[in-house]
């Protein structure tokens, strides 16, 4: 592994406030079909973070997209009491953070989905955060994957698509807290004190879909950044296995 090559042994034994070890994720729970009307939906619980993700399939694509291709868009929203203090609804203008997360999610899903197999279809992924305690974008991606998988599975059963268009992928967050201390799957409290944070999205084979994050007020040494990335990539096979087990869908 890359961290070994740069002589930075992982700190895997340090207990955290919630009792987890450094590289231990919070309990992950998925409930598919939570929404009766969406083509695909999932309620995601990642520790105290809870996100409802729905997938809608609509006919037609935006003007800049050929009808021979499909399109995907993602929307992300924090509900007013998803946080300790009420958050105003973003009715007319998105905050910079919300817009950033929506673009991040859209890029990740478009990289994992072969849109050429969904001609003249628009896939809309809506992630509504019911309760936020860190890792909301990770929960949105994991829930979005499960909900999208369910929607596509339905199209297969109806005979509307012949080839499976979605790559198996997962996401995880990591934080650096100085020296060799790296933590996996940060809570809100941990995220606030991290020296750097990173969200890694990748396939089960370790192919990178998206990496987002960086230093918080200071640069990140290259060996630390490489170790964070390698640690995140190393989580993908087991995390994807966990998601599929809860979906009751075998891995390909």
LINTAHU-V888238 format. One record per backbone hydrogen bond with DSSP energy under -0.5 kcal/mol. CO is the residue of the C=O (numbers start at 1). NH is the residue of the N-H. If there is no record, write none. Layout:
CO/NH ; CO/NH
//
This chain:
1/4 ; 1/5 ; 2/6 ; 3/8 ; 4/7 ; 10/12 ; 16/19 ; 20/16 ; 21/24 ; 22/184 ; 27/47 ; 29/45 ; 30/32 ; 31/34 ; 31/43 ; 40/55 ; 41/33 ; 42/44 ; 42/53 ; 43/31 ; 44/51 ; 45/29 ; 46/49 ; 49/46 ; 50/130 ; 50/131 ; 51/44 ; 51/53 ; 52/128 ; 53/42 ; 54/126 ; 55/39 ; 55/40 ; 56/58 ; 56/124 ; 58/122 ; 62/65 ; 66/69 ; 69/120 ; 71/123 ; 73/125 ; 75/127 ; 77/79 ; 77/129 ; 79/82 ; 80/87 ; 82/132 ; 89/91 ; 95/99 ; 96/100 ; 97/101 ; 98/102 ; 99/103 ; 100/104 ; 101/105 ; 102/106 ; 103/107 ; 104/108 ; 105/109 ; 106/110 ; 107/111 ; 108/112 ; 109/113 ; 112/167 ; 113/115 ; 114/117 ; 115/70 ; 115/118 ; 118/121 ; 120/60 ; 121/71 ; 121/123 ; 122/58 ; 122/124 ; 123/73 ; 123/125 ; 124/56 ; 124/126 ; 125/75 ; 125/127 ; 126/54 ; 126/128 ; 127/77 ; 127/129 ; 128/52 ; 128/130 ; 129/79 ; 131/50 ; 131/133 ; 135/139 ; 136/140 ; 137/141 ; 138/142 ; 139/143 ; 140/144 ; 141/145 ; 142/146 ; 143/147 ; 144/148 ; 145/149 ; 146/150 ; 147/151 ; 148/152 ; 149/153 ; 150/154 ; 151/155 ; 152/156 ; 153/157 ; 154/158 ; 155/160 ; 155/161 ; 156/159 ; 165/114 ; 165/167 ; 168/204 ; 170/202 ; 172/200 ; 173/185 ; 174/198 ; 175/183 ; 176/195 ; 176/196 ; 178/181 ; 180/11 ; 180/182 ; 181/177 ; 183/175 ; 187/191 ; 188/192 ; 189/193 ; 190/193 ; 190/194 ; 191/194 ; 195/216 ; 196/176 ; 197/214 ; 198/174 ; 198/200 ; 199/212 ; 200/172 ; 201/209 ; 201/210 ; 202/170 ; 203/206 ; 207/203 ; 210/201 ; 212/199 ; 214/197 ; 215/217 ; 219/221 ; 221/225 ; 222/226 ; 223/227 ; 224/228 ; 225/229 ; 226/230 ; 227/231 ; 228/232 ; 229/233 ; 230/234 ; 231/235 ; 232/235 ; 232/236 ; 233/236 ; 235/239 ; 236/240 ; 237/241 ; 238/242 ; 239/243 ; 240/244 ; 241/245 ; 242/246 ; 243/247 ; 244/248 ; 244/249
//
